[in-house]
Amino acid sequence: MRLMLENPKGPALWLHSLLATRIAGAAMFFVLVFAVEALLGSHSAEMEAARKIEALSFAGNLRALAERELNAVLFLSNGLAGYLTVSHNRLDAAEIRQIQAELYRSSRNVRNFAIAEGNVIRYVYPLAGNEKALGFDYSRNEAQWPGVKRAIDDRRGTLLGPVRLVQGGMGLIYRYPVFVKDKYWGMLSTVIDVDGFLRSAFDAVANQRYEFAVAAREGKGPPEVFWGNPALLRSPESTILDADIPNGKWVFAVRQKEAPLGKLRELSWRLFGWLIAVLGGLAMYLLLKSRVELAQMALFDTLTGLPNRRLLEDRLHQAVSRHARRPTSRCGLLFIDLDKFKAINDNFGHKAGDAVLQTVAHRIREEVRAGDTVARWGGDELVVVVEETDTDKIAQLVVRLRQSITEPIEFEGLALEVGASVGVAVFPDDATSAMKLLKVADQRMYDEKQDEETAQDS
């Protein structure tokens, strides 16, 4: 007590030093805690990015499964449409029933086939259970007429639904308009059983660690979910992927099923993080490096929206693996290089070049099937992978692509024109691996380009 009276500043200084020590200790503690929490947060973000990439890959697999299942059904309409085009003025009801019956036996998940002359259904198979569809007039049905009219106006096959059927139940309807001498003759409809189709397409992956929903998007309205939990489309944790279907779009929403993290495990990770907080600099370096690597793993080209080289190589390897198990099928690879593209960049600027690339990418995508892959290899080089085809169809596709690409492209009042050098390689005729297939197609594209330049010089 006497000491305090003789030196009144002593207790205050002692208390001040003690408080400063505690503050310093607390500050160091909170700095370390902040660093640990920042690292844990960054790690969580990294894992979320990885989950997003995995979810996107899973969504791509769902899209491929749906496209495969659709293609197995929709190609059935082509032969019948050809028959109707040729025999429209001498139709034989018995012969039509026989054709429909054969198509029905060779299909799966098809409820019925219907043929309408004009807008009235005249033939249905099987008739049992579908009697109400016979004589049905599309133009008098407010629910179905817009979809029918869209197929007629667009002059191409259109997948609609799920649609409530007049004979009861729900179905996906593929409508294929038949034109004779450029005039609308009638409509060919394939009604697909929704539940059977979805089971065939998605049952194999339904019990994995992802939950998903599938919705149909028609026009500018919101997507209508016909498989899975509708809340997934609104969840910020979901990965959304659009898929082109005939004259429309489907939307896939994928979310990983989260396993609950126990408090003890969470606390253990946090304590472990605090212990290694002194290594924060190294950990940050490793995290930043891993995040850069994740950024480089982007799957799509930002300019054209097409798959990039990484995703293309993955799809090409998968295509080669699938076709290797089917010796009679062919897989074509087209390597496309745009001629006169550099001149457009030099003379009109990179915005003009970007517009050309975007337009060409869109045109190529329009010429191929929904299940084929169009990718940007780099610069002005594009690659097309065509599955389940033959050499004649590949040759026809090359002709169509050349015609489409060389059409003038309007940009700010200019009509820009490019050509295309195309190298074609066919699996397994030209190569038996994905990389060799790419090399063959690339070399053939280069040879064609050299021949063209030599011809111009001469």
Backbone torsions as a table, in degrees:
resi	resn	phi	psi	omega
1	MET	NA	-39.5	179.5
2	ARG	-65.8	-37.5	178.4
3	LEU	-61.8	-39.8	179.7
4	MET	-65.5	-37.9	179.1
5	LEU	-70.3	-36.2	-180.0
6	GLU	-74.0	-33.1	-178.1
7	ASN	-132.7	78.8	-173.7
8	PRO	-64.2	-19.6	179.9
9	LYS	-78.7	-16.3	-175.3
10	GLY	-58.8	-54.2	-179.4
11	PRO	-60.7	-39.2	179.8
12	ALA	-64.3	-43.4	179.3
13	LEU	-65.4	-39.1	178.4
14	TRP	-63.6	-46.3	178.6
15	LEU	-64.0	-37.9	-179.9
16	HIS	-65.4	-43.4	179.3
17	SER	-65.0	-42.2	177.9
18	LEU	-62.0	-42.0	179.8
19	LEU	-65.9	-41.6	179.2
20	ALA	-62.6	-39.6	179.0
21	THR	-63.8	-43.5	179.3
22	ARG	-64.8	-41.2	179.1
23	ILE	-62.9	-43.2	179.6
24	ALA	-62.3	-43.3	178.2
25	GLY	-63.6	-44.5	178.8
26	ALA	-63.9	-40.2	179.8
27	ALA	-61.8	-46.4	177.8
28	MET	-60.6	-41.4	179.2
29	PHE	-60.2	-47.8	-177.8
30	PHE	-69.6	-32.8	175.1
31	VAL	-62.6	-46.4	178.9
32	LEU	-64.6	-41.5	178.2
33	VAL	-62.4	-42.6	179.3
34	PHE	-61.3	-43.2	179.3
35	ALA	-62.8	-43.6	179.5
36	VAL	-63.5	-45.9	-179.7
37	GLU	-63.8	-36.9	177.8
38	ALA	-64.4	-41.9	179.0
39	LEU	-65.5	-43.6	178.5
40	LEU	-63.4	-40.1	177.9
41	GLY	-64.6	-41.6	178.4
42	SER	-65.4	-40.0	177.7
43	HIS	-63.4	-40.7	177.6
44	SER	-61.9	-41.0	178.4
45	ALA	-64.4	-39.3	178.4
46	GLU	-63.0	-44.9	178.4
47	MET	-63.9	-35.2	177.8
48	GLU	-65.6	-40.4	177.2
49	ALA	-63.3	-41.3	177.7
50	ALA	-64.4	-39.7	177.8
51	ARG	-64.0	-37.4	178.7
52	LYS	-63.2	-42.0	179.5
53	ILE	-65.4	-43.2	177.8
54	GLU	-63.8	-39.6	178.4
55	ALA	-65.1	-38.1	177.9
56	LEU	-64.7	-39.7	176.6
57	SER	-64.0	-41.6	177.9
58	PHE	-63.9	-42.4	177.8
59	ALA	-62.5	-38.9	176.3
60	GLY	-62.4	-36.1	176.8
61	ASN	-66.3	-40.9	176.4
62	LEU	-60.0	-43.5	-179.9
63	ARG	-62.2	-42.0	179.4
64	ALA	-64.3	-40.4	178.6
65	LEU	-63.3	-43.1	179.7
66	ALA	-65.1	-42.4	179.9
67	GLU	-64.5	-39.7	179.5
68	ARG	-63.7	-43.5	-178.7
69	GLU	-67.4	-38.4	178.2
70	LEU	-65.8	-45.3	-178.9
71	ASN	-60.2	-33.3	-179.9
72	ALA	-65.5	-22.9	-179.0
73	VAL	-98.8	-44.0	-169.0
74	LEU	-70.5	-27.7	-178.0
75	PHE	-66.7	-18.1	-178.6
76	LEU	-62.7	-27.4	-176.2
77	SER	-72.9	-23.8	-172.4
78	ASN	-62.6	-47.6	-178.5
79	GLY	-64.2	-42.3	-179.9
80	LEU	-66.1	-36.8	177.4
81	ALA	-63.7	-40.5	177.0
82	GLY	-63.2	-41.1	178.5
83	TYR	-61.9	-43.6	-179.6
84	LEU	-65.4	-37.2	179.6
85	THR	-63.2	-40.7	-177.3
86	VAL	-78.7	-39.2	-170.1
87	SER	-108.4	23.5	-173.6
88	HIS	-61.0	-29.7	-175.5
89	ASN	-95.1	1.9	179.4
90	ARG	-146.0	50.9	-178.2
91	LEU	-70.5	139.6	178.7
92	ASP	-116.3	116.6	-174.6
93	ALA	-58.9	-40.2	-179.5
94	ALA	-65.8	-41.5	-179.5
95	GLU	-66.3	-39.7	178.3
96	ILE	-63.3	-43.8	177.9
97	ARG	-60.2	-39.1	-179.8
98	GLN	-65.2	-42.1	179.0
99	ILE	-65.4	-46.4	179.9
100	GLN	-61.7	-39.5	179.8
101	ALA	-63.2	-41.5	179.7
102	GLU	-65.6	-42.5	177.1
103	LEU	-62.7	-39.5	-178.9
104	TYR	-64.7	-41.2	-179.9
105	ARG	-66.6	-32.1	-177.3
106	SER	-90.0	4.2	-177.6
107	SER	-108.5	170.6	171.5
108	ARG	-138.2	147.4	179.9
109	ASN	66.1	17.4	175.8
110	VAL	-96.9	125.4	177.5
111	ARG	-79.7	-44.6	178.9
112	ASN	-167.3	161.0	170.8
113	PHE	-109.7	139.0	179.0
114	ALA	-133.7	141.9	177.1
115	ILE	-122.6	125.6	177.8
116	ALA	-111.7	132.4	169.2
117	GLU	-92.4	121.8	-169.0
118	GLY	67.3	-119.3	180.0
119	ASN	-118.1	12.4	-177.6
120	VAL	-114.6	127.9	-178.8
121	ILE	-71.4	124.8	-179.5
122	ARG	-109.8	-26.2	-176.5
123	TYR	-133.3	132.1	177.3
124	VAL	-135.9	136.1	174.0
125	TYR	-141.6	133.1	-7.3
126	PRO	-74.5	150.8	-178.0
127	LEU	-76.1	-36.2	-178.3
128	ALA	-59.4	124.4	-179.1
129	GLY	87.1	-11.4	-178.9
130	ASN	-121.4	22.6	-176.4
131	GLU	-59.6	-35.9	-177.8
132	LYS	-66.5	-20.9	179.9
133	ALA	-75.1	-26.3	-177.7
134	LEU	-67.3	126.9	-177.8
135	GLY	82.8	2.7	179.7
136	PHE	-67.1	130.1	-178.1
137	ASP	-102.9	110.9	-177.7
138	TYR	-58.8	-39.8	-173.3
139	SER	-66.7	-15.2	-179.7
140	ARG	-99.7	4.9	-178.4
141	ASN	-113.4	112.7	-175.5
142	GLU	-64.6	-29.5	-177.0
143	ALA	-75.1	-40.9	-173.0
144	GLN	-97.8	-23.1	-174.8
145	TRP	-59.3	-41.8	179.9
146	PRO	-57.0	-41.3	179.3
147	GLY	-67.1	-39.5	178.1
148	VAL	-64.8	-44.6	-179.1
149	LYS	-63.3	-37.7	179.0
150	ARG	-63.4	-42.0	178.0
151	ALA	-61.9	-40.0	179.9
152	ILE	-67.9	-47.1	-178.0
153	ASP	-64.0	-39.7	-179.5
154	ASP	-79.9	-15.5	178.0
155	ARG	59.2	38.9	177.5
156	ARG	-153.8	162.8	-179.2
157	GLY	-61.5	141.7	-176.5
158	THR	-136.3	127.2	177.3
159	LEU	-96.3	123.6	-177.1
160	LEU	-121.9	152.1	170.3
161	GLY	117.1	-174.2	9.4
162	PRO	-63.8	142.3	-177.2
163	VAL	-120.0	139.9	174.9
164	ARG	-74.9	123.1	-173.9
165	LEU	-87.5	148.1	179.7
166	VAL	-66.7	-27.3	179.3
167	GLN	-87.5	3.0	176.8
168	GLY	106.0	146.1	178.3
169	GLY	86.9	-178.3	-179.9
170	MET	-116.1	151.4	179.0
171	GLY	-157.9	152.1	166.8
172	LEU	-84.5	133.5	-177.6
173	ILE	-119.3	122.1	173.6
174	TYR	-99.9	113.0	-178.2
175	ARG	-103.6	129.1	-178.3
176	TYR	-124.9	109.1	-177.8
177	PRO	-74.2	139.2	179.1
178	VAL	-106.8	125.6	179.1
179	PHE	-116.2	135.4	177.7
180	VAL	-120.2	121.2	-176.6
181	LYS	50.9	46.0	175.5
182	ASP	66.8	14.9	176.5
183	LYS	-119.6	140.9	-178.7
184	TYR	-64.2	126.7	179.2
185	TRP	-104.8	-44.7	-176.3
186	GLY	-178.9	-172.6	-173.2
187	MET	-128.7	132.6	175.3
188	LEU	-104.5	123.2	-176.8
189	SER	-119.9	132.3	173.2
190	THR	-114.4	116.1	-178.3
191	VAL	-96.1	121.5	-175.9
192	ILE	-104.7	131.3	177.3
193	ASP	-69.0	118.6	-173.3
194	VAL	-61.8	-51.0	-176.3
195	ASP	-63.1	-44.1	-180.0
196	GLY	-64.1	-42.2	178.9
197	PHE	-61.7	-47.0	-177.8
198	LEU	-65.9	-38.1	176.6
199	ARG	-64.3	-44.2	-179.7
200	SER	-62.0	-38.8	-175.4
201	ALA	-78.9	-40.4	-165.4
202	PHE	-119.8	-7.7	-178.3
203	ASP	-59.3	-33.8	-176.1
204	ALA	-65.8	-23.1	-177.6
205	VAL	-115.8	5.5	-173.0
206	ALA	-67.5	-24.4	-175.6
207	ASN	-103.9	14.5	176.9
208	GLN	-77.3	-170.5	-172.9
209	ARG	-86.9	19.9	175.8
210	TYR	-123.3	144.5	167.0
211	GLU	-107.0	145.3	-175.8
212	PHE	-147.6	159.8	177.2
213	ALA	-133.0	150.6	178.5
214	VAL	-124.9	132.7	-178.7
215	ALA	-133.7	153.5	176.1
216	ALA	-102.8	132.3	177.8
217	ARG	-111.0	117.7	178.9
218	GLU	-120.1	122.0	-179.4
219	GLY	66.3	-142.8	-177.4
220	LYS	-98.1	2.3	-179.6
221	GLY	-74.9	168.8	179.4
222	PRO	-69.1	152.1	177.8
223	PRO	-63.2	142.9	178.1
224	GLU	-107.1	116.4	-174.8
225	VAL	-75.5	130.2	174.7
226	PHE	-124.5	6.2	172.9
227	TRP	-152.0	130.6	174.2
228	GLY	90.0	-171.1	-175.5
229	ASN	-84.8	117.4	-179.3
230	PRO	-59.0	-25.4	-178.3
231	ALA	-63.5	-21.6	-179.5
232	LEU	-63.3	-31.5	-179.6
233	LEU	-69.2	-22.6	-179.4
234	ARG	-100.1	-8.9	-175.9
235	SER	-76.2	129.7	177.1
236	PRO	-66.8	-15.5	179.6
237	GLU	-85.7	-6.1	-177.0
238	SER	-85.6	148.8	171.0
239	THR	-99.6	127.2	-175.5
240	ILE	-107.7	132.0	179.0
241	LEU	-136.2	126.7	176.5
242	ASP	-86.5	148.0	177.8
243	ALA	-134.4	131.5	177.8
244	ASP	-77.7	131.3	170.0
245	ILE	-120.6	170.4	-178.8
246	PRO	-53.3	110.6	175.4
247	ASN	61.2	33.3	179.3
248	GLY	-172.4	-168.7	-179.0
249	LYS	-140.9	146.7	166.0
250	TRP	-112.9	153.3	179.4
251	VAL	-121.3	129.2	176.9
252	PHE	-107.8	128.0	175.3
253	ALA	-115.7	123.3	-174.0
254	VAL	-124.8	134.9	176.2
255	ARG	-140.4	135.9	-179.7
256	GLN	-74.0	139.6	176.5
257	LYS	-77.5	117.3	-176.2
258	GLU	-85.8	127.2	173.1
259	ALA	-82.8	132.7	-178.5
260	PRO	-61.9	133.9	179.8
261	LEU	-93.2	120.7	-178.8
262	GLY	-66.1	148.8	-179.0
263	LYS	-58.9	-39.2	-179.3
264	LEU	-64.1	-42.8	179.6
265	ARG	-65.5	-41.5	178.7
266	GLU	-63.0	-43.5	178.9
267	LEU	-65.1	-37.9	179.5
268	SER	-62.9	-43.4	178.0
269	TRP	-63.9	-39.8	-179.0
270	ARG	-66.7	-43.7	177.8
271	LEU	-62.7	-40.5	178.4
272	PHE	-63.8	-38.7	177.8
273	GLY	-64.3	-41.9	177.8
274	TRP	-61.1	-37.5	-179.0
275	LEU	-66.8	-30.9	-178.2
276	ILE	-102.9	18.4	-178.9
277	ALA	-60.2	-30.0	179.9
278	VAL	-63.8	-18.9	179.0
279	LEU	-96.4	20.7	-176.1
280	GLY	-56.4	-40.7	-179.3
281	GLY	-59.7	-47.8	178.9
282	LEU	-64.8	-42.6	179.7
283	ALA	-61.3	-40.7	179.3
284	MET	-63.5	-41.3	177.9
285	TYR	-58.9	-46.1	-179.1
286	LEU	-65.2	-38.8	179.3
287	LEU	-66.4	-43.8	179.1
288	LEU	-63.0	-40.1	178.4
289	LYS	-62.0	-44.6	-178.8
290	SER	-65.8	-33.7	179.4
291	ARG	-70.3	-36.0	175.2
292	VAL	-63.2	-42.3	178.4
293	GLU	-62.9	-38.1	177.0
294	LEU	-64.8	-39.3	178.8
295	ALA	-62.7	-34.9	179.1
296	GLN	-73.0	-11.2	-179.2
297	MET	-89.0	9.9	177.8
298	ALA	-53.7	139.5	-170.3
299	LEU	-94.5	-14.3	-173.9
300	PHE	-129.7	148.5	177.2
301	ASP	-73.9	128.3	-173.9
302	THR	-72.0	-26.6	-177.1
303	LEU	-78.1	-50.4	-173.2
304	THR	-98.0	-15.8	-175.7
305	GLY	77.8	3.2	-179.7
306	LEU	-83.7	159.1	171.0
307	PRO	-55.8	143.4	177.6
308	ASN	-90.1	-173.5	-174.5
309	ARG	-59.4	-40.6	-177.5
310	ARG	-61.6	-48.8	-179.2
311	LEU	-67.8	-36.8	178.0
312	LEU	-59.2	-48.3	-178.2
313	GLU	-60.3	-39.2	178.1
314	ASP	-63.5	-46.1	-180.0
315	ARG	-66.2	-37.6	179.9
316	LEU	-65.5	-42.2	176.8
317	HIS	-60.7	-42.0	178.7
318	GLN	-64.4	-41.6	180.0
319	ALA	-63.1	-44.2	179.3
320	VAL	-62.6	-41.3	179.2
321	SER	-63.0	-42.0	178.9
322	ARG	-64.5	-44.8	-176.4
323	HIS	-72.6	-24.2	177.4
324	ALA	-64.6	-25.8	178.7
325	ARG	-87.1	-5.1	178.7
326	ARG	-127.9	85.6	-171.8
327	PRO	-59.2	-26.1	-176.5
328	THR	-82.4	-15.1	-178.0
329	SER	-89.4	162.1	-179.4
330	ARG	-127.8	145.6	177.0
331	CYS	-123.4	121.6	-177.5
332	GLY	-102.6	144.5	176.2
333	LEU	-126.5	124.2	-179.8
334	LEU	-112.3	123.7	177.3
335	PHE	-105.4	116.3	-172.0
336	ILE	-114.9	129.5	174.8
337	ASP	-122.2	129.5	-176.6
338	LEU	-80.6	125.7	176.0
339	ASP	-83.3	146.1	177.7
340	LYS	66.1	15.0	179.5
341	PHE	-72.3	-39.0	-179.9
342	LYS	-62.3	-37.9	179.3
343	ALA	-62.9	-36.4	178.1
344	ILE	-66.0	-44.1	177.6
345	ASN	-60.6	-44.6	-176.9
346	ASP	-68.1	-40.1	-172.6
347	ASN	-88.5	-32.0	-173.1
348	PHE	-121.6	-3.7	176.2
349	GLY	97.9	165.7	-175.4
350	HIS	-71.1	-25.3	176.8
351	LYS	-63.8	-39.2	176.6
352	ALA	-65.3	-41.7	177.4
353	GLY	-62.0	-40.9	177.7
354	ASP	-62.4	-42.2	179.7
355	ALA	-62.4	-38.8	178.4
356	VAL	-63.8	-46.3	-179.6
357	LEU	-61.9	-42.1	-179.9
358	GLN	-64.9	-42.0	-179.5
359	THR	-67.1	-45.4	179.8
360	VAL	-61.8	-42.6	178.2
361	ALA	-59.2	-43.9	179.1
362	HIS	-64.0	-41.7	-179.3
363	ARG	-64.4	-43.0	179.5
364	ILE	-63.8	-43.2	-180.0
365	ARG	-60.1	-34.5	179.9
366	GLU	-70.9	-25.9	-175.3
367	GLU	-85.7	-19.0	-176.3
368	VAL	-102.1	171.4	-179.9
369	ARG	-79.7	163.1	-177.6
370	ALA	-61.1	-32.4	-177.3
371	GLY	-83.9	-7.8	179.2
372	ASP	-82.1	163.0	-177.6
373	THR	-113.8	129.4	171.9
374	VAL	-118.8	124.9	-175.2
375	ALA	-133.4	154.5	173.0
376	ARG	-95.7	115.6	-178.8
377	TRP	-76.1	-34.3	-179.0
378	GLY	150.9	145.0	179.8
379	GLY	59.1	-125.3	178.8
380	ASP	-105.7	27.2	179.9
381	GLU	-107.1	132.1	179.7
382	LEU	-127.1	152.8	-178.3
383	VAL	-129.7	137.4	177.8
384	VAL	-121.3	129.8	175.5
385	VAL	-112.0	119.6	-177.1
386	VAL	-114.7	119.9	-178.7
387	GLU	-103.2	162.8	176.9
388	GLU	49.7	60.5	-175.0
389	THR	-140.1	-171.5	174.6
390	ASP	-143.1	173.4	-173.0
391	THR	-65.0	-34.7	179.2
392	ASP	-65.0	-44.4	-179.9
393	LYS	-65.9	-35.6	177.3
394	ILE	-64.3	-43.2	178.9
395	ALA	-61.8	-41.3	178.4
396	GLN	-64.7	-39.1	179.0
397	LEU	-63.9	-41.4	179.1
398	VAL	-60.0	-42.1	178.7
399	VAL	-61.7	-45.6	-179.6
400	ARG	-64.1	-40.1	-179.6
401	LEU	-65.1	-42.2	178.3
402	ARG	-60.4	-45.4	-179.3
403	GLN	-62.6	-42.5	-177.6
404	SER	-69.2	-43.5	-176.9
405	ILE	-65.7	-38.0	-174.7
406	THR	-79.2	-6.5	174.7
407	GLU	-62.7	139.0	-178.9
408	PRO	-57.1	146.4	-179.8
409	ILE	-114.8	120.6	-178.3
410	GLU	-81.5	130.8	178.0
411	PHE	-149.2	111.4	177.7
412	GLU	49.1	48.4	177.2
413	GLY	83.0	-1.4	179.5
414	LEU	-101.4	152.8	173.5
415	ALA	-111.3	96.9	-176.1
416	LEU	-89.6	140.0	-178.6
417	GLU	-129.1	137.2	173.7
418	VAL	-131.5	158.3	173.2
419	GLY	-109.1	-175.2	-178.3
420	ALA	-143.2	126.3	168.3
421	SER	-98.6	125.6	-171.8
422	VAL	-122.5	126.4	172.8
423	GLY	-109.7	130.9	-174.6
424	VAL	-117.3	133.9	173.4
425	ALA	-133.9	142.1	-175.6
426	VAL	-121.7	130.5	174.1
427	PHE	-94.6	133.2	3.2
428	PRO	-98.9	12.8	-174.7
429	ASP	-63.7	-42.7	-174.4
430	ASP	-99.9	-23.4	-178.9
431	ALA	-163.1	156.4	-177.5
432	THR	-116.2	14.5	175.1
433	SER	-143.9	160.2	-176.6
434	ALA	-63.5	-45.2	-176.8
435	MET	-67.7	-38.9	177.9
436	LYS	-67.2	-35.6	178.2
437	LEU	-62.6	-43.0	177.5
438	LEU	-62.7	-41.4	-179.4
439	LYS	-65.2	-41.2	179.9
440	VAL	-64.0	-47.2	-179.2
441	ALA	-64.4	-40.6	179.0
442	ASP	-62.9	-43.8	-179.5
443	GLN	-65.3	-40.8	179.5
444	ARG	-67.1	-35.7	175.1
445	MET	-64.3	-42.9	179.7
446	TYR	-64.0	-42.1	178.7
447	ASP	-61.7	-42.8	179.4
448	GLU	-63.9	-40.1	-179.8
449	LYS	-64.5	-41.0	179.0
450	GLN	-65.3	-40.5	179.3
451	ASP	-62.1	-41.3	179.0
452	GLU	-64.6	-43.3	-180.0
453	GLU	-65.6	-37.8	177.7
454	THR	-65.3	-39.9	179.1
455	ALA	-65.5	-37.8	179.0
456	GLN	-68.7	-40.3	-179.9
457	ASP	-65.2	-34.7	-178.9
458	SER	-79.2	NA	NA
